Amino acid sequence: MSIFVYITGFGLFIFIIFLTLLVWSIRSGQMDELDLPAEKVLWEDHRDT
């Protein structure tokens, strides 16, 4: 039964880490630009033809 406690604790720890990283990325503006630069390059090449 103690293995479930360890697995649950580890899962919560990983969840908190990922949640913290998600909040950090949203606050730092990582999610602001919806059009990726790689897509812009493809669109520019498509307009030239």
N, C-alpha and C positions, 0 to 999 in steps of 0.2 A: 504494500500500500504506500510505502514511502516513496517509491519511484514516481507515483502520480504527483506527489507534492513537488518533487524536483522538476519534473517535466512541466508542470503548470507554472512554477516559478520561473523557469527558463523561458517559457513561452511569453509570460508577462513582461519579462525583462527585454526580450527581443521586440515585442510590441511597443513598449515605451520608447525604445531606441528609434524604431522606424517612425513612430508618431512625432517624436522630437525632430527628426530629420525632415519630415514633411512640413511641419510648422515652420522650421527654419527656412526651407526652400521657398515657401509661399511668402514669408515676410521679407526675404532678401530679393524678391523680384524674379526668381527663376521661372515662375509660371506666367509672367506677364506677356511674353511674346508668343503668340499662338502659331505664327508662320515660322517654320524652321528655316534657317539659312540654307540648308541643303535643298529644300523645296523651292526656295527663291531662285537658286541657280538653275534648277530644272525649268522653272517657269520662264526665266530670261532666255534660256536656250530655245525653248519652244516658240517664243515670240519672234526670234530671229529668222525662223524658217518660214 
